[in-house]
Amino acid sequence: MGLRAQVPSAAILEQVWIAGCILGHPVRNVVFMGMGEAFDNWNAVHEACRGLTHQCLFGLAAKQVTISTVGGSPHHIRKLANECPQISLALSLHGATQELRQKLMPQTAPLHELEAALDYHVEQTGERIMIQYLLIDDVNDSMDAADALVHFCLARRQMPLVNLIPYNPTAAGELFFLHNTF
């Protein structure tokens, strides 16, 4: 699909405000994730985080804001730790070995660089990270994959919270798996 646009911070904040209006009460948690990498739009996301946590705007506690990443930029994980230490971090891991991550997400940083950045984040913030792991039948759900995930988590400076997500097949996903062998 490729990059279509960078969402400015004002539009991000407007989306949160509209969501609150639709819900009939203020939004209590915000997670930056979805169709794009939040760190690729760092300036706007950083500014939006400031607006979300400002007492005169949304007044969210920093812990109520999470930035989710696939780990394409270890530099930005460090930047988050330095500039927004109380904003939560979630990593979409989906494979705890370099080989599996490379097959599933070829645009991500090498696993050893990502591990160093995650450890830096925990060291600087004292906050544990969340690992998001999409379970894909016969791709990353074997005992070997589970052992690698356990090893990855045990090797961290602080045990991450792991969110196991069942894969829900879609037409687009099926096309991906038809063209890639695991």
mmCIF file of the C-alpha atoms, coordinates in Angstrom:
data_MODEL
# 
_entry.id   MODEL 
# 
loop_
_atom_site.group_PDB 
_atom_site.id 
_atom_site.type_symbol 
_atom_site.label_atom_id 
_atom_site.label_alt_id 
_atom_site.label_comp_id 
_atom_site.label_asym_id 
_atom_site.label_entity_id 
_atom_site.label_seq_id 
_atom_site.pdbx_PDB_ins_code 
_atom_site.Cartn_x 
_atom_site.Cartn_y 
_atom_site.Cartn_z 
_atom_site.occupancy 
_atom_site.B_iso_or_equiv 
_atom_site.pdbx_formal_charge 
_atom_site.auth_seq_id 
_atom_site.auth_comp_id 
_atom_site.auth_asym_id 
_atom_site.auth_atom_id 
_atom_site.pdbx_PDB_model_num 
ATOM 1   C CA . MET A 1 1   ? 0.000   0.000   0.000  1.00 0.00 ? 1   MET A CA 1 
ATOM 2   C CA . GLY A 1 2   ? 2.822   2.420   0.850  1.00 0.00 ? 2   GLY A CA 1 
ATOM 3   C CA . LEU A 1 3   ? 2.795   5.671   2.744  1.00 0.00 ? 3   LEU A CA 1 
ATOM 4   C CA . ARG A 1 4   ? -0.204  7.809   1.870  1.00 0.00 ? 4   ARG A CA 1 
ATOM 5   C CA . ALA A 1 5   ? 0.074   10.649  4.408  1.00 0.00 ? 5   ALA A CA 1 
ATOM 6   C CA . GLN A 1 6   ? 1.377   11.684  7.800  1.00 0.00 ? 6   GLN A CA 1 
ATOM 7   C CA . VAL A 1 7   ? -1.436  12.560  10.201 1.00 0.00 ? 7   VAL A CA 1 
ATOM 8   C CA . PRO A 1 8   ? -0.750  15.901  11.925 1.00 0.00 ? 8   PRO A CA 1 
ATOM 9   C CA . SER A 1 9   ? -1.016  16.105  15.705 1.00 0.00 ? 9   SER A CA 1 
ATOM 10  C CA . ALA A 1 10  ? -4.138  18.288  15.529 1.00 0.00 ? 10  ALA A CA 1 
ATOM 11  C CA . ALA A 1 11  ? -5.930  15.599  13.499 1.00 0.00 ? 11  ALA A CA 1 
ATOM 12  C CA . ILE A 1 12  ? -4.864  12.923  15.987 1.00 0.00 ? 12  ILE A CA 1 
ATOM 13  C CA . LEU A 1 13  ? -6.222  14.965  18.888 1.00 0.00 ? 13  LEU A CA 1 
ATOM 14  C CA . GLU A 1 14  ? -9.399  15.715  16.942 1.00 0.00 ? 14  GLU A CA 1 
ATOM 15  C CA . GLN A 1 15  ? -9.978  11.977  16.428 1.00 0.00 ? 15  GLN A CA 1 
ATOM 16  C CA . VAL A 1 16  ? -9.707  11.404  20.187 1.00 0.00 ? 16  VAL A CA 1 
ATOM 17  C CA . TRP A 1 17  ? -12.099 14.288  20.868 1.00 0.00 ? 17  TRP A CA 1 
ATOM 18  C CA . ILE A 1 18  ? -14.631 12.968  18.312 1.00 0.00 ? 18  ILE A CA 1 
ATOM 19  C CA . ALA A 1 19  ? -14.373 9.472   19.801 1.00 0.00 ? 19  ALA A CA 1 
ATOM 20  C CA . GLY A 1 20  ? -15.181 10.950  23.224 1.00 0.00 ? 20  GLY A CA 1 
ATOM 21  C CA . CYS A 1 21  ? -18.181 12.767  21.777 1.00 0.00 ? 21  CYS A CA 1 
ATOM 22  C CA . ILE A 1 22  ? -19.468 9.583   20.164 1.00 0.00 ? 22  ILE A CA 1 
ATOM 23  C CA . LEU A 1 23  ? -18.922 7.581   23.360 1.00 0.00 ? 23  LEU A CA 1 
ATOM 24  C CA . GLY A 1 24  ? -20.594 10.239  25.482 1.00 0.00 ? 24  GLY A CA 1 
ATOM 25  C CA . HIS A 1 25  ? -17.645 10.361  27.899 1.00 0.00 ? 25  HIS A CA 1 
ATOM 26  C CA . PRO A 1 26  ? -13.963 11.232  27.690 1.00 0.00 ? 26  PRO A CA 1 
ATOM 27  C CA . VAL A 1 27  ? -11.581 8.684   26.198 1.00 0.00 ? 27  VAL A CA 1 
ATOM 28  C CA . ARG A 1 28  ? -9.644  6.962   28.988 1.00 0.00 ? 28  ARG A CA 1 
ATOM 29  C CA . ASN A 1 29  ? -6.868  5.224   27.024 1.00 0.00 ? 29  ASN A CA 1 
ATOM 30  C CA . VAL A 1 30  ? -5.182  5.839   23.685 1.00 0.00 ? 30  VAL A CA 1 
ATOM 31  C CA . VAL A 1 31  ? -3.043  3.379   21.728 1.00 0.00 ? 31  VAL A CA 1 
ATOM 32  C CA . PHE A 1 32  ? -1.152  4.501   18.635 1.00 0.00 ? 32  PHE A CA 1 
ATOM 33  C CA . MET A 1 33  ? -1.298  1.511   16.280 1.00 0.00 ? 33  MET A CA 1 
ATOM 34  C CA . GLY A 1 34  ? -2.863  0.305   13.097 1.00 0.00 ? 34  GLY A CA 1 
ATOM 35  C CA . MET A 1 35  ? -2.295  1.151   9.448  1.00 0.00 ? 35  MET A CA 1 
ATOM 36  C CA . GLY A 1 36  ? 1.172   2.571   9.825  1.00 0.00 ? 36  GLY A CA 1 
ATOM 37  C CA . GLU A 1 37  ? 4.111   2.853   12.141 1.00 0.00 ? 37  GLU A CA 1 
ATOM 38  C CA . ALA A 1 38  ? 3.620   5.536   14.801 1.00 0.00 ? 38  ALA A CA 1 
ATOM 39  C CA . PHE A 1 39  ? 7.365   6.145   15.042 1.00 0.00 ? 39  PHE A CA 1 
ATOM 40  C CA . ASP A 1 40  ? 7.474   7.061   11.337 1.00 0.00 ? 40  ASP A CA 1 
ATOM 41  C CA . ASN A 1 41  ? 5.391   10.094  12.314 1.00 0.00 ? 41  ASN A CA 1 
ATOM 42  C CA . TRP A 1 42  ? 7.342   10.822  15.499 1.00 0.00 ? 42  TRP A CA 1 
ATOM 43  C CA . ASN A 1 43  ? 6.981   14.626  15.630 1.00 0.00 ? 43  ASN A CA 1 
ATOM 44  C CA . ALA A 1 44  ? 3.181   14.559  15.323 1.00 0.00 ? 44  ALA A CA 1 
ATOM 45  C CA . VAL A 1 45  ? 2.804   11.571  17.663 1.00 0.00 ? 45  VAL A CA 1 
ATOM 46  C CA . HIS A 1 46  ? 5.075   13.197  20.257 1.00 0.00 ? 46  HIS A CA 1 
ATOM 47  C CA . GLU A 1 47  ? 3.106   16.444  20.064 1.00 0.00 ? 47  GLU A CA 1 
ATOM 48  C CA . ALA A 1 48  ? -0.197  14.540  20.281 1.00 0.00 ? 48  ALA A CA 1 
ATOM 49  C CA . CYS A 1 49  ? 1.070   12.726  23.399 1.00 0.00 ? 49  CYS A CA 1 
ATOM 50  C CA . ARG A 1 50  ? 1.760   16.111  24.962 1.00 0.00 ? 50  ARG A CA 1 
ATOM 51  C CA . GLY A 1 51  ? -1.800  17.225  24.131 1.00 0.00 ? 51  GLY A CA 1 
ATOM 52  C CA . LEU A 1 52  ? -3.347  14.009  25.407 1.00 0.00 ? 52  LEU A CA 1 
ATOM 53  C CA . THR A 1 53  ? -1.578  14.347  28.756 1.00 0.00 ? 53  THR A CA 1 
ATOM 54  C CA . HIS A 1 54  ? -1.983  18.122  29.161 1.00 0.00 ? 54  HIS A CA 1 
ATOM 55  C CA . GLN A 1 55  ? -4.368  18.948  32.018 1.00 0.00 ? 55  GLN A CA 1 
ATOM 56  C CA . CYS A 1 56  ? -6.090  21.685  29.974 1.00 0.00 ? 56  CYS A CA 1 
ATOM 57  C CA . LEU A 1 57  ? -6.783  19.389  27.009 1.00 0.00 ? 57  LEU A CA 1 
ATOM 58  C CA . PHE A 1 58  ? -7.447  15.689  27.628 1.00 0.00 ? 58  PHE A CA 1 
ATOM 59  C CA . GLY A 1 59  ? -5.744  15.272  30.996 1.00 0.00 ? 59  GLY A CA 1 
ATOM 60  C CA . LEU A 1 60  ? -4.812  11.624  30.489 1.00 0.00 ? 60  LEU A CA 1 
ATOM 61  C CA . ALA A 1 61  ? -2.115  10.151  32.666 1.00 0.00 ? 61  ALA A CA 1 
ATOM 62  C CA . ALA A 1 62  ? 0.916   9.248   30.569 1.00 0.00 ? 62  ALA A CA 1 
ATOM 63  C CA . LYS A 1 63  ? 0.406   5.585   31.487 1.00 0.00 ? 63  LYS A CA 1 
ATOM 64  C CA . GLN A 1 64  ? -2.961  5.769   29.695 1.00 0.00 ? 64  GLN A CA 1 
ATOM 65  C CA . VAL A 1 65  ? -1.165  6.400   26.387 1.00 0.00 ? 65  VAL A CA 1 
ATOM 66  C CA . THR A 1 66  ? 0.628   3.587   24.541 1.00 0.00 ? 66  THR A CA 1 
ATOM 67  C CA . ILE A 1 67  ? 2.729   3.651   21.395 1.00 0.00 ? 67  ILE A CA 1 
ATOM 68  C CA . SER A 1 68  ? 2.761   0.356   19.537 1.00 0.00 ? 68  SER A CA 1 
ATOM 69  C CA . THR A 1 69  ? 5.581   -0.470  17.139 1.00 0.00 ? 69  THR A CA 1 
ATOM 70  C CA . VAL A 1 70  ? 6.714   -3.336  14.943 1.00 0.00 ? 70  VAL A CA 1 
ATOM 71  C CA . GLY A 1 71  ? 10.268  -2.432  15.882 1.00 0.00 ? 71  GLY A CA 1 
ATOM 72  C CA . GLY A 1 72  ? 11.471  -0.846  12.693 1.00 0.00 ? 72  GLY A CA 1 
ATOM 73  C CA . SER A 1 73  ? 13.412  1.843   14.521 1.00 0.00 ? 73  SER A CA 1 
ATOM 74  C CA . PRO A 1 74  ? 15.335  1.024   17.715 1.00 0.00 ? 74  PRO A CA 1 
ATOM 75  C CA . HIS A 1 75  ? 16.392  4.689   17.685 1.00 0.00 ? 75  HIS A CA 1 
ATOM 76  C CA . HIS A 1 76  ? 12.786  5.782   18.226 1.00 0.00 ? 76  HIS A CA 1 
ATOM 77  C CA . ILE A 1 77  ? 12.315  3.322   21.093 1.00 0.00 ? 77  ILE A CA 1 
ATOM 78  C CA . ARG A 1 78  ? 15.263  5.016   22.803 1.00 0.00 ? 78  ARG A CA 1 
ATOM 79  C CA . LYS A 1 79  ? 13.859  8.429   21.905 1.00 0.00 ? 79  LYS A CA 1 
ATOM 80  C CA . LEU A 1 80  ? 10.523  7.498   23.490 1.00 0.00 ? 80  LEU A CA 1 
ATOM 81  C CA . ALA A 1 81  ? 12.347  6.456   26.671 1.00 0.00 ? 81  ALA A CA 1 
ATOM 82  C CA . ASN A 1 82  ? 14.246  9.750   26.785 1.00 0.00 ? 82  ASN A CA 1 
ATOM 83  C CA . GLU A 1 83  ? 11.511  12.191  25.768 1.00 0.00 ? 83  GLU A CA 1 
ATOM 84  C CA . CYS A 1 84  ? 8.317   10.504  27.010 1.00 0.00 ? 84  CYS A CA 1 
ATOM 85  C CA . PRO A 1 85  ? 9.424   8.087   29.733 1.00 0.00 ? 85  PRO A CA 1 
ATOM 86  C CA . GLN A 1 86  ? 5.953   7.500   31.140 1.00 0.00 ? 86  GLN A CA 1 
ATOM 87  C CA . ILE A 1 87  ? 4.245   6.762   27.814 1.00 0.00 ? 87  ILE A CA 1 
ATOM 88  C CA . SER A 1 88  ? 3.753   2.992   27.525 1.00 0.00 ? 88  SER A CA 1 
ATOM 89  C CA . LEU A 1 89  ? 5.483   0.921   24.845 1.00 0.00 ? 89  LEU A CA 1 
ATOM 90  C CA . ALA A 1 90  ? 4.047   -2.111  23.045 1.00 0.00 ? 90  ALA A CA 1 
ATOM 91  C CA . LEU A 1 91  ? 6.051   -4.192  20.579 1.00 0.00 ? 91  LEU A CA 1 
ATOM 92  C CA . SER A 1 92  ? 4.418   -6.335  17.906 1.00 0.00 ? 92  SER A CA 1 
ATOM 93  C CA . LEU A 1 93  ? 6.949   -9.167  17.993 1.00 0.00 ? 93  LEU A CA 1 
ATOM 94  C CA . HIS A 1 94  ? 5.145   -12.086 16.237 1.00 0.00 ? 94  HIS A CA 1 
ATOM 95  C CA . GLY A 1 95  ? 8.400   -14.064 16.059 1.00 0.00 ? 95  GLY A CA 1 
ATOM 96  C CA . ALA A 1 96  ? 11.134  -14.285 18.692 1.00 0.00 ? 96  ALA A CA 1 
ATOM 97  C CA . THR A 1 97  ? 13.905  -15.360 16.322 1.00 0.00 ? 97  THR A CA 1 
ATOM 98  C CA . GLN A 1 98  ? 15.548  -13.238 13.642 1.00 0.00 ? 98  GLN A CA 1 
ATOM 99  C CA . GLU A 1 99  ? 14.667  -15.784 10.957 1.00 0.00 ? 99  GLU A CA 1 
ATOM 100 C CA . LEU A 1 100 ? 10.955  -15.839 11.779 1.00 0.00 ? 100 LEU A CA 1 
ATOM 101 C CA . ARG A 1 101 ? 10.678  -12.054 12.240 1.00 0.00 ? 101 ARG A CA 1 
ATOM 102 C CA . GLN A 1 102 ? 12.452  -11.527 8.929  1.00 0.00 ? 102 GLN A CA 1 
ATOM 103 C CA . LYS A 1 103 ? 9.921   -13.758 7.176  1.00 0.00 ? 103 LYS A CA 1 
ATOM 104 C CA . LEU A 1 104 ? 6.889   -12.173 8.856  1.00 0.00 ? 104 LEU A CA 1 
ATOM 105 C CA . MET A 1 105 ? 8.057   -8.553  8.957  1.00 0.00 ? 105 MET A CA 1 
ATOM 106 C CA . PRO A 1 106 ? 11.013  -7.982  6.631  1.00 0.00 ? 106 PRO A CA 1 
ATOM 107 C CA . GLN A 1 107 ? 11.084  -4.203  7.190  1.00 0.00 ? 107 GLN A CA 1 
ATOM 108 C CA . THR A 1 108 ? 11.965  -4.426  10.883 1.00 0.00 ? 108 THR A CA 1 
ATOM 109 C CA . ALA A 1 109 ? 15.330  -3.897  12.547 1.00 0.00 ? 109 ALA A CA 1 
ATOM 110 C CA . PRO A 1 110 ? 17.589  -6.845  13.406 1.00 0.00 ? 110 PRO A CA 1 
ATOM 111 C CA . LEU A 1 111 ? 16.373  -8.570  16.557 1.00 0.00 ? 111 LEU A CA 1 
ATOM 112 C CA . HIS A 1 112 ? 19.574  -7.939  18.537 1.00 0.00 ? 112 HIS A CA 1 
ATOM 113 C CA . GLU A 1 113 ? 19.267  -4.167  17.910 1.00 0.00 ? 113 GLU A CA 1 
ATOM 114 C CA . LEU A 1 114 ? 15.629  -4.262  18.948 1.00 0.00 ? 114 LEU A CA 1 
ATOM 115 C CA . GLU A 1 115 ? 16.454  -6.199  22.130 1.00 0.00 ? 115 GLU A CA 1 
ATOM 116 C CA . ALA A 1 116 ? 19.085  -3.611  23.094 1.00 0.00 ? 116 ALA A CA 1 
ATOM 117 C CA . ALA A 1 117 ? 16.603  -0.773  22.534 1.00 0.00 ? 117 ALA A CA 1 
ATOM 118 C CA . LEU A 1 118 ? 13.906  -2.532  24.594 1.00 0.00 ? 118 LEU A CA 1 
ATOM 119 C CA . ASP A 1 119 ? 16.357  -3.085  27.449 1.00 0.00 ? 119 ASP A CA 1 
ATOM 120 C CA . TYR A 1 120 ? 17.396  0.571   27.236 1.00 0.00 ? 120 TYR A CA 1 
ATOM 121 C CA . HIS A 1 121 ? 13.741  1.625   27.408 1.00 0.00 ? 121 HIS A CA 1 
ATOM 122 C CA . VAL A 1 122 ? 13.133  -0.446  30.543 1.00 0.00 ? 122 VAL A CA 1 
ATOM 123 C CA . GLU A 1 123 ? 16.385  0.758   32.115 1.00 0.00 ? 123 GLU A CA 1 
ATOM 124 C CA . GLN A 1 124 ? 15.541  4.426   31.504 1.00 0.00 ? 124 GLN A CA 1 
ATOM 125 C CA . THR A 1 125 ? 11.844  4.312   32.401 1.00 0.00 ? 125 THR A CA 1 
ATOM 126 C CA . GLY A 1 126 ? 11.497  1.508   34.914 1.00 0.00 ? 126 GLY A CA 1 
ATOM 127 C CA . GLU A 1 127 ? 8.346   0.526   33.023 1.00 0.00 ? 127 GLU A CA 1 
ATOM 128 C CA . ARG A 1 128 ? 7.756   -2.878  31.547 1.00 0.00 ? 128 ARG A CA 1 
ATOM 129 C CA . ILE A 1 129 ? 6.846   -3.235  27.921 1.00 0.00 ? 129 ILE A CA 1 
ATOM 130 C CA . MET A 1 130 ? 4.031   -5.186  26.336 1.00 0.00 ? 130 MET A CA 1 
ATOM 131 C CA . ILE A 1 131 ? 4.832   -7.841  23.753 1.00 0.00 ? 131 ILE A CA 1 
ATOM 132 C CA . GLN A 1 132 ? 2.073   -8.431  21.215 1.00 0.00 ? 132 GLN A CA 1 
ATOM 133 C CA . TYR A 1 133 ? 2.309   -11.820 19.538 1.00 0.00 ? 133 TYR A CA 1 
ATOM 134 C CA . LEU A 1 134 ? -0.089  -12.803 16.767 1.00 0.00 ? 134 LEU A CA 1 
ATOM 135 C CA . LEU A 1 135 ? -0.474  -16.603 16.792 1.00 0.00 ? 135 LEU A CA 1 
ATOM 136 C CA . ILE A 1 136 ? -0.535  -17.875 13.214 1.00 0.00 ? 136 ILE A CA 1 
ATOM 137 C CA . ASP A 1 137 ? -1.354  -21.552 12.733 1.00 0.00 ? 137 ASP A CA 1 
ATOM 138 C CA . ASP A 1 138 ? 1.664   -23.555 11.527 1.00 0.00 ? 138 ASP A CA 1 
ATOM 139 C CA . VAL A 1 139 ? 3.809   -20.402 11.247 1.00 0.00 ? 139 VAL A CA 1 
ATOM 140 C CA . ASN A 1 140 ? 4.718   -19.166 14.735 1.00 0.00 ? 140 ASN A CA 1 
ATOM 141 C CA . ASP A 1 141 ? 2.700   -21.374 17.081 1.00 0.00 ? 141 ASP A CA 1 
ATOM 142 C CA . SER A 1 142 ? 5.066   -24.356 17.442 1.00 0.00 ? 142 SER A CA 1 
ATOM 143 C CA . MET A 1 143 ? 6.755   -25.434 20.674 1.00 0.00 ? 143 MET A CA 1 
ATOM 144 C CA . ASP A 1 144 ? 10.045  -24.090 19.264 1.00 0.00 ? 144 ASP A CA 1 
ATOM 145 C CA . ALA A 1 145 ? 8.424   -20.704 18.644 1.00 0.00 ? 145 ALA A CA 1 
ATOM 146 C CA . ALA A 1 146 ? 6.958   -20.740 22.173 1.00 0.00 ? 146 ALA A CA 1 
ATOM 147 C CA . ASP A 1 147 ? 10.374  -21.607 23.637 1.00 0.00 ? 147 ASP A CA 1 
ATOM 148 C CA . ALA A 1 148 ? 11.946  -18.744 21.667 1.00 0.00 ? 148 ALA A CA 1 
ATOM 149 C CA . LEU A 1 149 ? 9.288   -16.335 22.970 1.00 0.00 ? 149 LEU A CA 1 
ATOM 150 C CA . VAL A 1 150 ? 9.891   -17.461 26.555 1.00 0.00 ? 150 VAL A CA 1 
ATOM 151 C CA . HIS A 1 151 ? 13.659  -17.084 26.090 1.00 0.00 ? 151 HIS A CA 1 
ATOM 152 C CA . PHE A 1 152 ? 13.165  -13.615 24.552 1.00 0.00 ? 152 PHE A CA 1 
ATOM 153 C CA . CYS A 1 153 ? 11.043  -12.517 27.524 1.00 0.00 ? 153 CYS A CA 1 
ATOM 154 C CA . LEU A 1 154 ? 13.313  -14.029 30.180 1.00 0.00 ? 154 LEU A CA 1 
ATOM 155 C CA . ALA A 1 155 ? 16.309  -12.265 28.629 1.00 0.00 ? 155 ALA A CA 1 
ATOM 156 C CA . ARG A 1 156 ? 14.733  -8.823  29.182 1.00 0.00 ? 156 ARG A CA 1 
ATOM 157 C CA . ARG A 1 157 ? 15.749  -6.649  32.135 1.00 0.00 ? 157 ARG A CA 1 
ATOM 158 C CA . GLN A 1 158 ? 12.139  -6.758  33.306 1.00 0.00 ? 158 GLN A CA 1 
ATOM 159 C CA . MET A 1 159 ? 9.610   -9.438  32.360 1.00 0.00 ? 159 MET A CA 1 
ATOM 160 C CA . PRO A 1 160 ? 7.329   -8.021  29.653 1.00 0.00 ? 160 PRO A CA 1 
ATOM 161 C CA . LEU A 1 161 ? 3.586   -8.456  29.625 1.00 0.00 ? 161 LEU A CA 1 
ATOM 162 C CA . VAL A 1 162 ? 2.729   -10.794 26.730 1.00 0.00 ? 162 VAL A CA 1 
ATOM 163 C CA . ASN A 1 163 ? -0.509  -10.426 24.783 1.00 0.00 ? 163 ASN A CA 1 
ATOM 164 C CA . LEU A 1 164 ? -1.199  -13.529 22.673 1.00 0.00 ? 164 LEU A CA 1 
ATOM 165 C CA . ILE A 1 165 ? -3.536  -12.650 19.816 1.00 0.00 ? 165 ILE A CA 1 
ATOM 166 C CA . PRO A 1 166 ? -5.343  -15.338 17.795 1.00 0.00 ? 166 PRO A CA 1 
ATOM 167 C CA . TYR A 1 167 ? -5.037  -14.855 14.037 1.00 0.00 ? 167 TYR A CA 1 
ATOM 168 C CA . ASN A 1 168 ? -8.317  -14.220 12.253 1.00 0.00 ? 168 ASN A CA 1 
ATOM 169 C CA . PRO A 1 169 ? -7.942  -15.181 8.584  1.00 0.00 ? 169 PRO A CA 1 
ATOM 170 C CA . THR A 1 170 ? -8.733  -12.558 5.949  1.00 0.00 ? 170 THR A CA 1 
ATOM 171 C CA . ALA A 1 171 ? -8.504  -12.582 2.160  1.00 0.00 ? 171 ALA A CA 1 
ATOM 172 C CA . ALA A 1 172 ? -5.440  -10.305 2.253  1.00 0.00 ? 172 ALA A CA 1 
ATOM 173 C CA . GLY A 1 173 ? -3.758  -12.476 4.859  1.00 0.00 ? 173 GLY A CA 1 
ATOM 174 C CA . GLU A 1 174 ? -4.429  -15.611 2.856  1.00 0.00 ? 174 GLU A CA 1 
ATOM 175 C CA . LEU A 1 175 ? -2.743  -14.019 -0.179 1.00 0.00 ? 175 LEU A CA 1 
ATOM 176 C CA . PHE A 1 176 ? 0.304   -13.267 1.971  1.00 0.00 ? 176 PHE A CA 1 
ATOM 177 C CA . PHE A 1 177 ? 0.531   -16.862 3.154  1.00 0.00 ? 177 PHE A CA 1 
ATOM 178 C CA . LEU A 1 178 ? 0.020   -18.236 -0.368 1.00 0.00 ? 178 LEU A CA 1 
ATOM 179 C CA . HIS A 1 179 ? 3.085   -16.322 -1.595 1.00 0.00 ? 179 HIS A CA 1 
ATOM 180 C CA . ASN A 1 180 ? 5.289   -17.013 1.428  1.00 0.00 ? 180 ASN A CA 1 
ATOM 181 C CA . THR A 1 181 ? 6.339   -20.412 2.678  1.00 0.00 ? 181 THR A CA 1 
ATOM 182 C CA . PHE A 1 182 ? 7.303   -20.885 6.294  1.00 0.00 ? 182 PHE A CA 1 
# 
